[in-house]
Amino acid sequence: MFFLSLVDIAVWAGAYLLVGTIDTIEMAFYFSTVTFTTLGYGDVVIDEQWRLMSAFEAANGIIHYLRIAPSCSRRCGKTGIFYRCAKRTRKLLNLTY
């Protein structure tokens, strides 16, 4: 699961480099990681015309988490509040895998 997150982050970082909104691969990977995990430090800011792209990445990160959290929680036990919350949210959003 972690490897898939890294692949997803790398694809978004490549997209930022491709459109030219971020100059270096290190900064693109850093910004992509912060955005994907929805930390949003704000120390790296991209051009206004590409802000919506970063919002889509953040939404992608949330959906990614909602898809993997229940499978991780099933392995660790169903007593956690995160399992119940993620399961209910997935049901509301009709996310299946």
N, C-alpha and C positions, 0 to 999 in steps of 0.2 A: 504494500500500500504506500509506504514511504517513497519507494522508487517511482511509482506512478505520479506522485505529487511532484517529485523533482523533474520528471519528464514534462509535466504540464507547465511547471514554472519555467523551464528552459524554453519551451515553445513560445510562451508569452514574452520572455526576454528577447528571443530572436525576432519576434514581431516588433518590439520597441526599437531594436537595432535596424530592422528593415525599413521602417518608416522614418527613421532618423531623429526620433524624439529624444533618444539617449545615445551618448557617444561611445562609451566603452562597454565591453561585455561584462566586466565586473559590476559596473553601476547598473546595467540593465538587469542582471541576475539578482542583485540586491533589491532593486525597486520592485521587480516582479515577485520576489519572495515576500517582501513586506506587504505588497498589495494582495497577493493570493491568500495570505494568512489573515488578512484584514486588520493587521496591526496599524498601518497608516501612520508611520512616524512623522511624515511631512518634511523630512530633511532633504528629500529629492522630490522636486516638483517638475512635472512635464508640461509641455505647451498646452494651452487651452484647447486647441483643436483635437487633442488626443486624450483629454480627460475622460471622455465617455468610454474609451477603450480600457482604461484602468478600472472603471466601474464594472465593466463586463468581466474583467479578470477577478475582481473581488467577489462578484456574484458566482462566478465559476468555482472559486475556492470554497464558498459556503456550501454550494450544491455538492461539491466533491466530498466535503466533510460529512454532510448528511447521508451520503451514500456509503461511506466507509465506517462511520461510527457504530451503527448497529451491528455490523459484522464483527468489529473489534470487541464490542460489549458482550456479544453472545459468547465469545471465547472466554471472557473474564467474569461472566455472571450477569444476570439480568436484574440485579438489585439496585444498580446505580440510577441516579436521576437523569444522567446524560443519556442513558439508553432509552428511558421512557420518553424524554423530550425529543430525541432524534427520531424515534419511531413514530411518535405522534406527528411531528413535522413532515416526515416523509409521507405519511398517510394523507395529510392535508394537501400536500403538493402533488400527490399521486406519483411519487417516484418509485419505480420498481427496478430490480436488477435480477 
